[in-house]
Amino acid sequence: MKKKKPLKPFAYDLEASDLSRERHKARELRQSQWWKRQVAKGQCYYCKRETPPKALTMDHIVPIARGGKSTRGNVVPCCKSCNNAKKQLLPMEWEAYLKILTSKTS
C-alpha cells in the first residue's frame, strides 16, 4: 500500500510566474463590472459591517499561497482589518480563529 504524502500547509511548489499570473488575474478582476458591483454593496464579507466601497479590499478565500486562484468564486470584498487578521488562513482556520475570539470576549 502506498504511503500518502503529508499535506503541505502552503503551496511551496508555486513559482514566481504562478504568483505573478494570479496577481495579474486579480488586477483584471478588480476592473470587472462584477467586482465593482460586489464592492458597491459596501459590506465586509467576514464581519458584515457597513464599509465604504473605497475602503473594501479584495480577499482570496483560499489564499494564493495556499493554492487558491483569482476567480469570482474565490474572492470577496472585505474590510482592511478583517483582511489583515485573516492573513493566509483557510476558511476553516479562520472560523476557528473567530470562535476563539468570541469565546474570549464572552
Helices and strands as residue ranges (DSSP letters): H 16-30, H 33-40, G 53-55, E 56-60, G 64-66, G 72-74, E 75-79, H 80-86, H 91-105
